[in-house]
Amino acid sequence: MKFLTAAALSLLSVADAATRVAVIEIGSGGAVRRTNSEVSETSTNGVLSFWGALHSPGRKLQHAGMTVVPDIFNRPADGIVVGISNVDLDSMPTVNNLMVDEGVNGVVGHMEVEGEVESEMLSKLDTVEKLESADALPAAAKHHCQKAGISGVQLEANSQNAAAIDSSVASMLEELRSIADGSQTIIVHLVIEEDEGSARRRHLARRLNEDNNEEGNDNNGQENNNDNRDEENQGNYNNGNGNDNNYYANLKKNYYKYGYYNNANEWVSQYKTMFQIQYFNVVLWTSLGLAVVLIATISMLINMPLMEDTLLFGQSAKMSMDE
């Protein structure tokens, strides 16, 4: 019985554990775009594909259906991954705001991966510095942002240093803003690995909120819903913001409704995201344009007239006279 109880608690802990990523843009901006996807859940490979597409030389493909994508034309000057494990967000208000709010403090979007995978993510980077003191975070971030590409720093939080880490994160962002100075873009990937208690409380609060919303919607009554349905549909049509009539919302729903996971744990669907459609059209029409230019150039070269005053014409005429 004790074994079953321990196993059940272990499964609950694994289910509640999560690693969350906030993408923060500092400086001139425009290097990362927020998509229409409302599903922040992804995989470790999905996060790594985003980092590779954003910071690696050239252009690499990113997993589809993610909440953030790199801009096609703008690239960041530097990137840094700040990994903090064993985090209790209730004791770190600055970090908590960064992990919740979007569109403020430079936060572009969020991603969430099931399980405790912060160390696994940072192990894929070429350079990772483990910090013993929270006070060293601003200086370390400044040092790493002077290098090209992407690198990382790693911290472990506890009840004694949680406030210090929270303050250091705010100081780090201010330090990086002074470096960027509006002339370049620095991307900070804040990777938070919650402790079991914090993740469990957050999931419980979200479930209670969802249950309360559903109960409130049920209490409104079917009669009120029928009376307001025509007005809501008309407002959604006029504003272009209705969930049912929104093309991008339907596209996202279809993408995650019909599909399967392959052997690499990647979601495969016959539906395409807006980024995939844009990328395909850019590659297609660029290739067709280059092909047309190449064919026209070859055709002009083949049909080029032979003028009498050219060296080639003179040599051919001389050979004819010798014969």
Helices and strands as residue ranges (DSSP letters): H 2-16, E 18-27, E 32-34, E 41-42, H 44-55, E 68-70, E 78-87, G 89-91, H 93-100, E 107-114, H 118-123, E 128-130, G 134-136, H 137-144, E 150-156, H 162-180, E 185-194, H 196-219, H 222-239, H 247-257, E 260-261, E 267-268, H 274-302, H 311-322
